[in-house]
């Protein structure tokens, strides 16, 4: 089922050099402030903290609605914990902003699959539009790739018609080759997006990890014609860093991937920095 041939044996420094080259070329070209407007439209505006509560999430969703008052596009989605899905629907009702949530024993993934599936059922019933789930990194690192695949495949069955984003937690996978393997498994299991990180460990999103994930997406598209989305997330607060990811997607997958159906950036502080610039 899995070929695992992409990037096999390619030294880390070579991937790093490719990344630097893409970023340096596009830094010179991507100088239009309108790109930052487009990045706002790609944001999954995120609040995933233990101190989140109804008042905080209401204010968070209301903040997302103020973007239009500033003559800016709405973010693509708000990403919140499951207990706040109904509240978010109430606040955002007809705005078009999607409601994303976490499931599958986020952020650690260390629960029996039956518990993970029950949580997925819960968020589907609550009315989430998009569901961000984590892979079982422990099972993956043991080499139990088919168990990882079967878990994701079972989750996909429960989320038909919704957007499924699969978080690889690339900072725990240990190598670029493992990132490529995990990307392939997630895509084969039916992920609509593959996502770097939960934002709960370091390193979170990195340009080299995203480069590898984009190459897997590109290879899959060449073989099947199916487009899969990409979501860097975790520690992205600098607009220039967001622009780096934008440039990588632009260079590797092309302009048609630069839209919310195929490219998201998970962030919280980044939105404020972009608004300051614009």
C-alpha positions in Angstrom: 0.0 0.0 0.0 2.8 2.4 0.9 5.7 3.0 -1.3 7.8 5.2 1.1 10.2 6.0 -1.7 10.1 9.8 -1.7 13.1 11.5 -0.1 14.6 8.1 0.8 18.3 8.6 1.4 18.3 12.4 0.6 20.5 14.1 3.2 18.8 16.7 5.4 21.2 19.5 4.3 20.1 19.0 0.7 16.5 19.5 1.6 17.5 22.5 3.7 19.3 24.0 0.7 16.3 23.5 -1.6 14.1 25.2 1.0 16.4 28.2 1.3 16.6 28.6 -2.5 12.8 28.6 -2.9 12.4 31.1 -0.1 15.1 33.4 -1.3 13.7 33.5 -4.9 10.1 34.2 -3.7 11.2 36.8 -1.1 12.2 39.0 -4.1 9.0 38.4 -5.9 6.3 38.3 -3.2 6.5 42.0 -2.2 2.8 42.9 -2.9 1.0 43.7 0.4 -2.0 42.0 -1.1 -0.3 38.7 -0.3 -0.8 39.4 3.4 -4.5 40.0 2.7 -4.6 36.6 1.1 -2.8 35.0 4.0 -5.5 36.3 6.4 -8.1 34.5 4.3 -6.0 31.3 4.8 -5.9 31.5 8.6 -7.3 28.9 11.0 -7.6 31.4 13.8 -6.8 29.2 16.8 -7.5 29.1 20.5 -6.6 25.8 22.1 -5.7 26.5 25.7 -6.6 24.8 29.0 -8.0 28.2 30.3 -10.4 28.6 27.4 -14.0 29.2 28.6 -17.3 30.4 27.1 -16.7 34.1 27.6 -13.2 33.9 26.1 -14.4 31.8 23.0 -17.3 34.1 22.5 -14.9 37.1 22.4 -12.6 35.1 20.2 -15.3 34.4 17.6 -16.5 38.0 17.8 -12.9 39.1 17.0 -13.0 37.0 13.9 -16.1 38.8 12.7 -14.4 42.2 13.1 -12.0 41.6 10.2 -14.6 42.8 7.8 -14.9 46.0 9.7 -11.2 46.6 9.0 -11.9 46.0 5.2 -10.1 42.6 5.5 -11.2 39.1 4.5 -12.5 36.8 7.1 -10.2 34.1 8.3 -11.0 30.7 6.8 -11.9 29.1 10.1 -11.7 29.3 13.9 -10.2 26.3 15.6 -11.4 25.6 19.1 -11.9 22.8 21.6 -15.0 20.6 21.2 -17.1 21.9 24.1 -17.3 25.3 22.4 -18.5 24.2 18.9 -22.2 25.1 19.5 -21.3 28.5 21.0 -19.1 29.2 17.9 -21.9 28.3 15.6 -24.2 30.7 17.5 -21.8 33.6 17.2 -20.5 32.9 13.6 -23.9 31.6 12.2 -24.0 33.0 8.7 -20.6 34.5 8.3 -19.1 31.7 6.2 -16.2 31.3 8.7 -15.8 27.5 9.2 -15.7 25.9 12.7 -12.7 23.6 13.1 -12.1 21.5 16.2 -9.7 18.9 17.5 -10.4 15.2 18.1 -8.7 11.8 18.3 -7.1 12.4 21.7 -5.5 15.7 20.8 -2.7 16.5 21.3 -1.0 13.2 22.4 -3.0 10.6 20.5 -2.5 8.1 23.3 -6.0 6.6 23.7 -7.7 3.4 22.4 -9.1 3.9 19.0 -12.7 3.3 20.4 -12.3 6.4 22.6 -10.9 8.4 19.7 -13.8 7.4 17.5 -16.3 8.4 20.2 -14.8 11.8 20.4 -15.0 12.2 16.6 -18.7 11.2 16.7 -19.2 13.9 19.4 -17.7 16.7 17.4 -19.6 15.6 14.3 -22.9 15.7 16.2 -22.0 19.1 17.7 -21.8 20.5 14.2 -18.1 21.0 13.5 -17.3 21.8 9.8 -13.6 20.7 10.0 -11.9 18.2 12.3 -8.2 18.2 13.1 -7.0 14.8 14.4 -3.6 13.5 15.5 -1.9 10.4 14.3 -0.7 7.8 16.8 3.0 8.7 16.8 3.9 5.9 19.2 2.4 3.3 16.9 4.1 5.0 13.9 7.5 5.0 15.5 7.1 1.3 16.3 6.6 0.7 12.6 2.9 -0.2 13.0 2.0 1.8 9.9 -1.1 -0.2 9.1 -2.5 0.4 12.6 -2.0 4.2 12.0 -3.7 3.8 8.7 -6.7 1.9 10.0 -7.3 4.4 12.8 -7.3 7.2 10.3 -9.5 5.3 7.8 -12.0 4.7 10.6 -12.1 8.4 11.4 -12.5 9.2 7.8 -15.6 7.0 7.6 -17.2 9.0 10.4 -16.3 12.4 8.9 -17.6 11.9 5.3 -18.7 15.3 3.9 -16.6 17.2 6.4 -13.0 18.5 6.1 -10.5 16.1 7.8 -7.1 17.5 8.7 -4.5 15.0 9.9 -1.8 16.3 12.3 1.5 14.5 11.9 3.3 16.2 14.8 6.4 16.4 12.7 8.6 17.4 15.6 8.2 14.0 17.1 8.8 11.9 14.0 12.6 12.0 14.1 13.5 12.3 10.4 12.4 13.8 7.1 11.9 10.3 5.7 9.4 9.6 8.6 7.6 12.8 7.8 7.2 11.6 4.2 6.0 8.2 5.4 3.4 9.7 7.7 2.2 12.1 5.0 1.7 9.3 2.6 -0.3 7.2 5.2 -2.5 10.2 6.1 -3.2 10.9 2.4 -3.9 7.2 1.6 -6.4 7.2 4.5 -8.3 10.1 3.0 -7.0 13.2 4.6 -8.2 16.4 3.0 -5.3 18.3 4.6 -2.1 17.2 6.2 -0.9 19.4 9.1 2.5 19.8 10.7 1.8 20.2 14.4 -0.5 20.5 17.4 1.5 23.6 18.6 2.0 21.8 21.9 5.6 20.6 21.4 8.9 22.0 20.0 9.9 22.0 17.2 6.4 22.7 15.8 6.1 23.9 12.1 9.3 24.1 10.2 10.0 25.0 6.6 11.8 21.7 6.0 9.0 19.6 7.3 6.5 21.5 5.1 8.7 21.1 2.1 8.7 17.3 2.5 4.9 17.3 3.0 4.4 19.4 -0.1 6.6 17.0 -2.2 4.4 14.1 -1.0 1.2 16.0 -2.0 2.8 16.9 -5.4 3.7 13.2 -6.0 0.2 12.1 -5.0 -1.4 14.6 -7.3 0.8 13.5 -10.2 -0.3 9.9 -9.7 -4.0 10.3 -8.9 -5.1 13.8 -9.9 -6.4 14.3 -6.3 -5.5 17.6 -4.6 -4.7 17.4 -0.9 -4.3 20.5 1.3 -1.4 21.6 3.6 -1.6 23.3 7.0 1.5 24.5 8.7 0.7 25.2 12.4 2.5 25.8 15.6 4.5 28.8 16.6 3.8 30.8 13.5 3.6 34.4 14.7 5.9 36.3 12.3 4.3 37.5 9.0 7.6 36.8 7.2 7.5 33.2 8.4 3.9 32.9 7.1 5.2 34.3 3.8 7.9 31.5 3.7 5.2 28.9 3.8 3.2 30.8 1.2 6.2 30.8 -1.1 6.9 27.1 -0.6 3.3 26.2 -1.6 3.4 28.6 -4.5 6.7 27.2 -5.8 6.0 23.5 -5.3 2.3 23.2 -5.9 1.4 26.3 -7.9 -0.9 29.3 -7.6 -4.1 27.3 -7.6 -3.1 25.8 -4.2 -3.1 29.3 -2.6 -6.7 29.3 -1.5 -8.5 28.2 1.7 -9.7 24.9 0.2 -6.1 23.7 -0.1 -3.9 25.8 2.1 -4.3 26.9 5.7 -2.0 28.4 8.3 -2.9 27.6 12.0 -2.1 30.6 14.2 -3.3 32.9 17.0 -0.9 35.8 17.3 -0.2 36.0 13.6 -3.5 37.6 12.8 -2.8 40.7 14.9 0.6 41.1 13.3 -0.9 40.9 9.8 -3.5 43.5 10.7 -0.8 45.8 12.0 1.0 45.6 8.6 -2.2 46.2 6.6 
